[in-house]
Amino acid sequence: MRGAIPDAADDADLDLLELISAPIWVTACDGRVLRVNSAAAAMLGYDAAALARFTMGELTHPGDQADRLRQQEELRATGALVARRRIRHRDGHYLLVEGRARLDARGRIVTVVEDVSALESTRRALADSESEFSAIFGLSATGKLQADAGTLRFLRVNAKFCEITGYTEAELLGKTFTACPWAARSTSTARTSPP
């Protein structure tokens, strides 16, 4: 029953949940929210009693419902699960959370949750930045190379750098400045004939 008054054993569980700073959810196998600690409630902008009136289905993004049902089956079969899904905040936006769930001795699902929205946003921004850098690097009208700071080995060279030096990308990658023939010359001109 939603929002039921906890029995004595559940009171002790709830006290323990409050000692943990990470958001913790305790749900029934049918998705009813039984208990959350204050960290979980704060993460979603609710108080704990308000969250106990929801089911996980009501809080989960519509696009994640099929995954949620599949994950419930996997959890029942294995007893443990790590999964990501979008959960609705009180103000209506969705947080991407990663949960580490286990079935407890009473058949409840106990999940430690982490808001990974910012991490995922940073990962996407980094991937976009890397794509943009790669495009600019590769299409640059000037010769460019990227070398490891410690070993000075070439990690990446663009087509213009290969054209200037007369070497192919495969010939240059993994080499160092000092291992390249032009470095030994007194001028920085490229070799005149291909290898």
Sequence and secondary structure as in RCSB ss.txt:
>XXXX:A:sequence
MRGAIPDAADDADLDLLELISAPIWVTACDGRVLRVNSAAAAMLGYDAAALARFTMGELTHPGDQADRLRQQEEL
RATGALVARRRIRHRDGHYLLVEGRARLDARGRIVTVVEDVSALESTRRALADSESEFSAIFGLSATGKLQADAG
TLRFLRVNAKFCEITGYTEAELLGKTFTACPWAARSTSTARTSPP
>XXXX:A:secstr
 TT    HHHHHHHHHHHT  S EEEE TTSBEEEE HHHHHHHTS HHHHTT BHHHHB GGGHHHHHHHHHHH
HHHSEEEEEEEEE TTS EEEEEEEEEE TTS EEEEEEE HHHHHHHHHHHHHHHHHHHHHHH SS  EEE TT
T BEEEE HHHHHHHT  HHHHTT BGGGSHHHHSSS    SS  
